[in-house]
Amino acid sequence: MFTAYGADYVAVNQEKYGKNLILLPSTIIHEWSNATPETLSLADMQKLLTLGTEIVLLGTGSRLRFPPAPLLRPFAPAGIGLEVMDLQAACRTYNILAAEGRKVAAALIFD
């Protein structure tokens, strides 16, 4: 669970992180991509499709920034919900969904 967040970090179970990561209920994938919201690639997004989740929360830093539509298209046919939001909203939403026992991932991109 996220236990804190700020402009340039998140804390997971009290441990701080300041680089792109994916949080799953059972693990953390460190530095899944070096991309910014503007430089996300299809390969970055393909990694998110292989997590075995029902929903992916894409946190795009301090503000909401949608990746190009072609990067978002593969999720619906795969039966995976993709929600794009700012990083802090992704943290809050992840905690709620994880507490409900949902198969959720938070993929966070730092500014």
N, C-alpha and C positions, 0 to 999 in steps of 0.2 A: 504494500500500500504506500501511497505517497503520504509522507508525514509533514512535508513543508515544500514550499516553492517560492522563488523570487525571480528577479529580472534575469539572472544569469545562472540559475541552478534549480535543481529539484532535489529533494531528499526522499529516499526510499528506506523505510525502516531506520530512520535517523542518519543514514549515510548519504552524503552530498555527491551529486553528479552535475557536471557542467558541459557535457558533450552529448551529441545525439545518442539516443538509446531507445530500446524497446523494452517495455515492462509487460510481463505476462504474470498471471497469478503464481506461477511456480519458478520463474527465473527472470533474470535481466540479461538482455543481449546488449553488450556494450558497443558503442560506436558502430551501429549497424550501417551507417552511411556518413560520409563527410559532406553531404549535400546541404545546400540551403533550400528554402522553399522554391526559389527560382531555378535551382540547378538539379532538382530531383530528376532521376532518370527512370526509365522503364525497369532497369535492373534493380534499383532501390525498391520500387513498388512491387516487383515480383517477389522479393523477400517477404513482404508482408502477406502475400497470398499463401505462403507455405507454413504459416504459423499454427494452423489448426484452430483458428478462432472463428466465432460467428460475427464479431464486430471488431473493427480497427478504428481507433481514435487517432487521427493524425494531428498532432500539435505543431503548429507552424510558427513557433516563436512568440514574440510579444504581441503580435497581432495576427488576425486571420488573413491568410493568403492561400488562395486556391491554386493547386498545381494545374497544369494544362489538362484539359478534358481527356485526351488520349491516355494519360496515366491513370485516370480514375475509372475508365470503362471496364477493365477486366474484373472488377470486384462484384458487380451485380450478377453476371453469368456464373460466377463461382459461388454464389450464395453467401457472400460476405458483405456485411454492411460496412461502409466507410464513411466516417464523419470527420470533417475537417473543421478545426477550431483553433483558437489560440492555445498556447501551451498551458496556461493556468486552467482554462476550462477543460482541457483534456485530462489534467490531473484530477480535478474534482469529479468529472464524469466517470473516469476509470474507477475511482474509489467506490462510487455508488454501484456501478455494474459488477465489480469484483465482489463486493459485499453481498450482492444478490446471487452469487455463484455463476454468473455468466462467463462464457468463454470470450474474454475481451483482451485486447492488446492496446497499449498506448505507445505509439511511435512518435517520439519527440524530436523536434529539430530546434536547436538553439540558434539565436541570432548571432 
